[in-house]
Every structure is written in structure tokens, then in C-alpha cells.
Amino acid sequence: KERKRVKKIALFLLFAVTIFITLIIVVNSLETNKTKKLMEEKRPDSLIGTISASAFGHHTVGVKSNGIVLAIGDDDNKKCDVLNWREIVATSCGDNHTVGLKSDGTIVIVGDIHYDNIHVYNLSDWTDIIAISTGRLHTVCLRSDGTVYAVGDNKYGQCDVSDWKDIVAISAGETHTIGLKSDGTFVTIGKNYLGQCDVSDWKDIKTTN
């Protein structure tokens, strides 16, 4: 009798433990689904179909295959206000602004379009643009003829690119700008406090970022 009683107790305890573990699994599953739902509700749209993305500071931007743009994160200065953008093929994020390249080679921009209280981000007349890149407070665009435009903070000369020719790729750092020439060499301009512009002897470069 004693053995039967012990066996019944053991079976009861095993059953209770099984029920307890099952409840823990169910609760964790519900919490996971709840968290996932909350995250999805915070997103402006599904990220499925995103073909390119860019980020700087505290915001992230992605371009979908249909040319629509998604943005999330810090929206100070309305730099995530891209819901009306269409036919976008590339984006680039600055610290306080976002730039989009349209399929027709023109530019759209949102966010803080002033620097030192001067309206400098008037890019509506820029045409034939094939690539864009943004630094912290400046914007650089590559034209189809290999010339480069740049506007914004020019404290360290990072926008002095008007004489650049035969450029095939560009990249904007926080306070400097790089151009890749068709012969595989670099041109650079801007602040060089860490040697980031010391690339004059680089050769046979295929891309830059």
C-alpha cells in the first residue's frame, strides 16, 4: 500500500510539473507574439521587398522594389517624412536630413535643410544625378557626366568639389568627401585629422563606400 501511495504521489508530481512547464511555454509564446505585434505596429510598413537601405545617427531608411521609401527612428526635423516619395532608386541619410534619388535623375530631400540659418539644400535644379551620398551635415551627388555637386557644411572644405572630373563613385564621410576616378585613383577633400584623406597613392580601386 505504501508503495502504491508513493507511486501515486510521484505520478501526481510529474503531472503537475508537466502542466507547469506547458503553462510557461504558452505564456512565453504569447509574450513573444505580443512583442512582435507591437514592433510591427510601430513600423511604417513591412520591410519585405526592401532593395536598399541607408542609416545615419538615429534613423534608418529603406527603398522598396516599387520605389516607395520607408523610414523609422528619430524624426526630429521631419527627416523620416518620406511617405509621399515615389520612384526612388537610392537614399542616403545625414544626421538631420534624408536625400532620395529618383529614377529620372532628380533629387528629393526632407529634414533640416538649413545650415547656419542659410538655405543650402535647394537641390530641385540638380539633374542627371546617378549617385548620392550624405555626410553629417553635407550632401554630395554624382552626375552622369562624371562631375560632382556638393552642398551643406563646408567648414573643412568638404564641399569644394566643383573641379572634380571623371568621377565614377562618391562617398561622404562625416567631415570629408571621397571621389573615385575612372582610372581607379581617389580624390579627397575635407578634414584629415585621422589621415582619412591620405589616399593619393591608392591605385586600381574598384569601389568606395
ABEGO torsion letter per residue (X at the ends): XAAAAAAAAAAAAAAAAAAAAAAAAAAAAAAAAAAAAAAAAABABBABGBABBBBBEABBBBBBAAGBBBBBEBABGGAABAAABBGBABBBBBAABBBBBBAAGBBBBBEBABBGGBBAABAAABBGBABBBBBAABBBBBBAAGBBBBBEBAAAGAABAAABBGBABBBBBAABBBBBBAAGBBBBBEBAAAGAABAAABBGBABBX
